[in-house]
Amino acid sequence: MLARPPRVAVASDDLKFFAPVDGWLREAGAVLRYDRWWGHRRHDPERGEELAAWADVLVCEFCVGNAVFHTALRAERGGLPARLVVRLHRFELLHRYGAELDAGEVDLFVVPSAHIRDEALATFGWPPERTIVVPNPVDVDAFTTAKAPQAARTLGMIGWHRAVKRPHLALDLLERLRAGDRRWRLRLKGERPEEVAWVWDDPAERAYFEALYARLAASPDLAAGVAFDAHGPVAGWLTGVGYVLSTSEVESFHLAAAEGMAAGSVPVLLPRAGAAEVFDARWLHDDVEAAAAALADLAADDDARRREAEAARALVAARYDTPPIRRAWERLVLDRRV
């Protein structure tokens, strides 16, 4: 038992998923310091060494160059800091950092879902007994299930600025629904691809979205049903959305869909690895045509739509609400138990 507050160092170039963990650990009494990286391999080695010597626990948030550096450093120092945790999300599976690091120096690998765990084990050969699933948290109480009247025929998609999100399938779905009822609308929330330099500078990404915009320009009726909403808080926005779309080609978890479910928006899932396991096959549709038929039926039946919305929120509350995930992080970082 330490006579002082536990010291936690975090090495990362991307902290967008770590903010809640930071708050939980501080509230539990830990002192946190950061080894901020400027890229996957660009950093201040002296700062990293200083924090590794200071920390009781070091967390590598994202498994890129930070994990390679700190596992090598720990091997040099004979097992210091006392505990090293590496969290992988999904995109790291497209790179080789997970194979470059010294897995023997990692006490725990944390991944967001079972299918990502399986893929990481197959890709990098990590020890299964030291690789655990800790889902992304959803603050269920932060969302209201109140819905505006137009939500009954409104689709919503949060984060659509990359081709891997497959927003063209959202347009396919809207087109089929509007063929039977022109009241259907699609709201696309988040940054537009042309607002994100690395996306717009990628020839394949730009070609995909230019084709998407050309499709809307050539179809005034379809375009009339589409609204583009800026990046920002989603809780209030979701009051106008009855159905949250998850059409991605790949996802490690898909927090946007889970937040929509917490807000009582019925999820619309199209096939991809892990979709049924993370959420439920209840909302998984074989294709756009099947999804359109199901949504048309729900829009015509208020009671059925309400039951689906309640079931969606209940599932997220049971699996992904903040308290148990907070306790998991406190145990694995501060209590050294999993």
N, C-alpha and C positions, 0 to 999 in steps of 0.2 A: 504494500500500500504506500503510495507516494505521500510525502509530507507536504507537498506543494501541489498546486493545480496541474493536471496533466498538460503537457505541451504537444500540440499537434501542428505539424508543418504540412502545407499543401503545395504541390508542384503542378503547375498547369499553365497552358496558354489559352484556355477556354473554361470559364467558370460559370457558364449560364445555367448549368444543372446543379451547381454546388451550393448556391445561395441558401436554400433551406437547411442543408446539412450544416453549414457554417453556423447558422442561428441555433440549431439544436445543440451542437457541441458546446457553444459558448454558454447557453443556458444551463447545460449540465456541469459547467464549471471549468471547461478546458480553456486554455489560452491558445489562440491560433495565429500563425504567421504564414506568409506566402512567399514561395519561390516562383515568381512570375516569369514565364517564358514568352518570347516574342514570335515563336513559330515552333514547328515540331522539333527542330534541332538547335534553334537559336536561344541562348540564355546566358546568364552570368554564372559561370561555374563556381566562383568564390562564394556567391550568395547561396548556391545550392549546397555547397560543402558546409557552410556556416550553419544553415538551418538543419541539415542532417545531423550535425553534432549536437545541436540544441534540443532537437525533438525527442519525445518518447515514442511518438507515432508519426510516420510520414505517409501521406496519402498522395498518390499520383492520380490526378483527375484527368481522365483520358489516357489511353495506353499508347503513347507515342514516344518521342525522344526522351521525355521526362522519365519514363519507366526504365528505358535502357540505361540512362545516366545513373539513376539512383540505385538500381540493382547492382551495377558495376561498382559504384562507390561503397555500397554496403558490404560487398564481398571484400573490397580492399580493407575495410575497417573492422572486419571480423564480427559482423552482425549488428552494427550500430547504424541507425537507431534500432531500438528494441523491437519495433513492429513496422512492417511495410505493407501497405494496402494499395492495390492497383485497381482502378475502376475503368472498365471498358464499356463503351456505348454500342455503336454499330459500325460507324464508318472506318474504325481502326481495322476491321476485318479485311478491308481493301488494301491494307499496307502490311509491311513485314515487321514492324516494331515488336509485335507480340512474340515473334519468333526470335528476334535479336536479343531481347532482354534475358537476364539470368533468372529463370523461373524458380530456381532453388532458393533465391533470396527473397521471394515474395511470400508473405504469410497468408495473404488472402487476395484472391481475384474476385471482384464484384461485377456482376453483369445484370442487365435490367429484365431479362426474361429467359425462360427455359430454352427457347429455340436459339437464342443468341449464345447461351452457354454451350449448347451442343455444337454449334458452329465454331465457337472459339476453341473448344477442346479438339475438334477435328482439324482445325487450321493450324493451331500453335502447339498442340501436344501438352497443354498445361495439366497439372495434376488435378483430377476431378475432385478429390477430397478437399482441395483448397480453392475451389471455384464455386461461389454461391450466387444465388439469385436474390437481389434486393430490388423490387420494382421502383419505378419513379413514383413519388407521392402525389396524390391529388387531394387538395384541401376541399373536401366535399362541402363543408359548411360555408365556404366562400361563394357558393353558387346558389341561386334561387331557381326553383322550377317554374316560376311564373312565366307565362308565355303570352305574347301579343297575339291578337286574332290571326294575323297573317302568317304566323309561324306554322299553321296547319299545312301550308303549301309552300314552305320555304326551306330550301336546302342550304347548308352552310359548309364551307370548307376553310379551315384555318391553316395557313402556310401552304401556298400553292406555287411558289416561285421557282421550283425546280422540276425538270421533266420527270424525275423519279416519282413525284407526287401524282402524276398522271391526271392533271386537270382536264385533259380532253375527254376522259371518261365521265367527269362531272357534267361536261357539256352534252355528251351523248345521253346521259340520264335526263337532264333537263329537257332536251329536245323531244325525247319520247313522252315525257310527262306533259309538256305543253301541247303536244299533238292531240291530247285528249282534254286538256283543261289549261287555257292560257293564263290562269291565275298563278301557276307555278313560277317560282323565282329561285335563282341561285345567287348567294352572296359569297364572294371570294374575299377572305380577310387576310391581310398581311402585306409584306413588301411585294412590289411587282418585280418581275425579273429584270427589267431595265433599270431598276433602282439598286441592284446588287451587282457591283462591277465584275466580280469573278464569274458570276453566272452569265451576264450579258457578253462578256469577252470570250466565252467558250462558244466556238462555232456551232457545235451540236445543240447546245442549250438555246442559243439564239434562234437557230433554224426552227426548233420545236415551237418556241413561243411566237415567232413571226407567223408560222402556219396557224397557230391557235387564234391570233388576232385577225388574220386574214379570213378565217372561217367566220368569225363574228361579223366582220365587215361585210361579208357576202350574204349574211342571213339576218336581216333586220329584226325578224320576229324573235330569233334566238337571242340576239344582242339585247333586245328590249327586256328580256327576263334575267339579265345578268347585272349585278352591282358589284363594284370593286370598293372594298372598305379598307381603310389604312391600317397599318400595323398599330397595335395598342391593346389595352385590356380587353378581355373577352367576356367577362361575366355579364355585363350589361348587354353586350352585343348578342349573346346567346338567347336572350329573352325573345328575340325576333326570329329564332331559328328552330324549326321543329325537328330537323333531321341533320345530323352531323355526318359528313362524308369521310370515309377512309378508303381512298382508291389507290393508295401508294403501291408501287412495285415491291418495295421492301420497307420495313420499319422494325426497330428494335422493340418498341413498345407502342408508341403513338399517343403521346400525352394529350394532343389536341382532341382526339376522339374521346379519351377518357374524361377530359374536362367537359366536353359536350354532353356526355352521358350523365355526369354529376349535375348538370344543369337541366336534366330532363329532356334532352334532345335524343331522339331515337337514332342509334348508330346505323349506318349503312356501310357494310364492309364488303369489299370485293376480294376475291381469292389472292392470298399471299402467304408466305411462310409465317406461322405463328399467330395469325389473326384469330382463329377460333380458340386457341389456347389462352391468349392474353385476354380476350373478351369472351365471346361465346358463339358457337355455331348458330345460335338462334337468330343472329343478325347478319350472318354471312350468306351472300347471294351468289349464285353460280355465275351470273353475268349481269350486264346492265339491263337487259330485257326483264330478267326475273326481279331485279330491284325495282324497276319502274312499276311492274304489276303489283308488288307488295306495297309500295308507297301509295299508289292510287287507292288501294283498298283501305289503308290506314287513314288517308285524308278524308275518306267518306264515312269513317266510323270513329267518332270522338272517344267512345269508351275503350275501343281496342287500342287507339293511339295512346291514351292515358295509361293503360296497363303496360304497354311496351316502354313508355317513358319511365314509369315507376320501377319496372324491372331493371332497366339500364342503370338508373341511379343506385338501386340497391346492390347491384353487382359491383360497381365501382366502390361504394362505401364498404362493402365486405372485403374486397381484395386490396384496395389501393389507398384507402383513407390514411391521412397523415400519421395518427398516433402509433400504429404498429410498425410502420416503416421508420419512424423516428426512433423507436425503441431498438429496432434492429441496428441502426447506425450507431447508437450509443453503446450497444453491446460489442459490436465488432471493432469499434475504434477504442473505446475507453475501458471496457471490461475484458477485452480480448477473448470474448466468447462468441460463438456463432450459433 
